[in-house]
Amino acid sequence: MSCQCNNAAWKILVDRLKKAQSVHDACITYMDLAKNLNQSLSQCGNYHFVGQQALDCIQAYCCVNKIPDLTALVIHKNGDHLPGNDFWRRHGLDPTVANPNQKQSFHQAPLESLWHHRNSSCEK
């Protein structure tokens, strides 16, 4: 996957975070992220392949550099407003075992951290 696709996804997420009135306003669905990526970079190809890899790379970058996990902003479009299974697995939580309250509580911590550090720690 190209760095250009990773950088485009990063920019989309950071821009949303910086422009939002609240951290929940900054959240974006996987589908909307795909649409934004497709508009930004037609060469990225199929989002379901490239987008997931971009999110994996972004999450790894955040972890290595000890900055809040920017991928916490990407959520399902269904009513739970939570990230997908890969987010939970990468954070060591089995998504099939955790109940919705555990997920909601766990998800709140990176969101609050992102909101608190939105102007300082999201530069890449």
C-alpha positions in Angstrom: 0.0 0.0 0.0 1.3 3.5 -0.8 2.3 6.0 1.9 0.1 8.4 -0.1 -3.0 6.4 1.0 -1.9 6.3 4.6 -1.2 10.0 4.6 -4.6 10.7 3.0 -6.4 8.7 5.6 -4.4 10.4 8.4 -5.2 13.9 7.0 -8.9 13.1 6.8 -9.0 12.0 10.4 -6.9 14.8 11.8 -8.9 17.4 9.8 -12.1 16.1 11.2 -10.7 16.1 14.8 -9.5 19.7 14.5 -12.7 21.0 13.0 -15.1 19.2 15.3 -17.1 20.8 18.1 -16.8 17.6 20.1 -14.9 14.4 19.8 -18.1 12.6 18.9 -18.6 15.1 16.0 -15.1 14.1 14.8 -16.1 10.4 14.4 -16.5 9.2 10.9 -18.0 5.9 9.6 -16.0 3.4 7.7 -18.2 4.2 4.7 -17.7 7.9 4.9 -13.9 7.5 5.3 -14.0 5.3 2.2 -15.8 8.0 0.2 -13.3 10.6 1.4 -10.4 8.4 0.4 -11.9 7.6 -2.9 -12.4 11.4 -3.6 -8.8 12.2 -2.4 -7.0 9.4 -4.1 -8.5 7.5 -7.0 -5.3 5.4 -7.2 -5.9 3.9 -3.7 -8.2 1.3 -5.2 -10.7 -0.7 -3.2 -11.2 1.0 0.2 -12.0 -2.3 1.9 -8.5 -3.5 1.3 -6.6 -0.2 1.3 -8.6 1.5 4.0 -8.1 -1.3 6.5 -4.3 -1.3 5.8 -4.2 2.5 6.2 -6.0 2.2 9.6 -3.6 -0.6 10.6 -0.6 1.6 9.7 -2.1 4.6 11.5 -2.8 2.6 14.6 0.7 1.2 14.7 2.2 4.7 14.2 0.2 6.0 17.1 1.2 3.2 19.3 5.0 3.4 18.5 5.0 7.2 18.9 2.9 7.0 22.1 0.2 9.3 20.8 -3.6 8.8 21.1 -5.0 6.2 18.6 -6.5 8.3 15.8 -8.3 5.2 14.4 -10.7 5.4 17.4 -12.5 8.0 15.3 -13.6 5.5 12.7 -16.9 3.8 13.7 -19.7 1.6 12.4 -22.7 3.3 10.9 -25.0 1.2 13.0 -26.4 2.4 16.2 -23.5 1.4 18.5 -21.1 4.0 17.1 -18.1 1.8 17.9 -15.1 0.8 15.9 -14.8 -2.5 14.1 -13.4 -5.8 15.3 -9.8 -5.1 14.2 -9.7 -2.1 16.5 -10.6 -4.2 19.5 -8.2 -7.0 18.6 -5.3 -4.6 18.2 -6.0 -3.3 21.7 -6.1 -6.9 23.1 -9.9 -7.1 23.6 -11.8 -10.0 22.0 -14.8 -8.3 20.3 -16.9 -11.5 20.4 -16.6 -11.7 24.2 -16.8 -8.1 25.4 -20.2 -6.8 26.0 -21.4 -3.4 24.6 -20.8 -1.6 27.9 -17.2 -2.8 28.1 -16.6 -1.7 24.5 -18.2 1.7 25.1 -16.1 2.3 28.2 -12.9 1.1 26.5 -13.6 3.3 23.5 -14.2 6.4 25.5 -10.6 6.6 26.8 -8.9 7.0 23.4 -11.6 9.4 22.3 -11.0 11.6 25.4 -7.3 11.5 24.9 -7.6 12.5 21.2 -9.9 15.4 22.1 -7.5 16.6 24.8 -4.5 16.4 22.5 -6.2 17.4 19.2 -4.0 20.4 18.6 -0.7 19.1 19.7 -0.2 15.4 19.1 -1.8 14.7 15.8 1.0 16.0 13.6 2.7 13.4 11.5 
